[in-house]
Amino acid sequence: MARQRTPEAERKTRESLFLAGARAFLRDGYEATSMKSLAEEAGCTTGKYYCYYSGKPELLKELLTVLFEKNRREAQRFAEKRKDSFYGAVVFSALLLAGSMQHEPLREICREGLRQPEAAAVAEEIFMSFVRQRGGASASDILRVKTAVEAIPCFLRDEPVMDAGTRGKLFLSVLLGILGRTDAEKAAYLEAVESDAKSIRERSYDVLIKLLAGPKKKSVKKM
């Protein structure tokens, strides 16, 4: 009779599979990574991986949720420092672009992931946490945030049609416009981001270093 696995054992197994999958996606890219290669990275069978993840899209959504939450916490620190909640939305956007520009597989992960409704919803809720005014979000706020999130993948295309600095300013300027900021407000926020640029670049890459720092392959115990 097979030994029944405890909830804690199940949690640890899923965590091991997630970390292995995250490393594979961040190293090789989303499209180039198959379920077979995810299983090889984890040191288990493909069937075992399917016991915990329905496929690559589910793993991609979970990876983006982790990345977005880490960036949300970082953005919150910037917002608190400047005593401006909306600045959190600006920095969250800047962190997303900075990480994507420094790491090509992450650019693909964010671009493809944000086209999935579930992952986009995670980003929308984070934006709303910074954008909503006391008393709740208006219908206009919700529409603006959804439009901003839908626009982000356009700036994460592979073709480097402009240098990173110019792309970054255009990226933030467009999102600020969609989110209803005036030209004067846009200029002030872009100036603030420029002042924090070095710290933003460093922090955007921290989570990647941590995810990629683990062993290349860690066998997952059999069920």
ABEGO torsion letter per residue (X at the ends): XBBBBBAAAAAAAAAAAAAAAAAAAAAAEAAABBAAAAAAAAGBBAAAAAAABAEAAAAAAAAAAAAAAAAAAAAAAAAAAAGBAAAAAAAAAAAAAAAAAABAAAAAAAAAAAABAAAAAAAAAAAAAAABBBGEBBAAAAAAAAAAAAAAAAAABABBABBAAAAAAAAAAAAAAAAGBBAAAAAAAAAAAAAAAAAAAAAAAAAAAAAAABBABBBBBBX
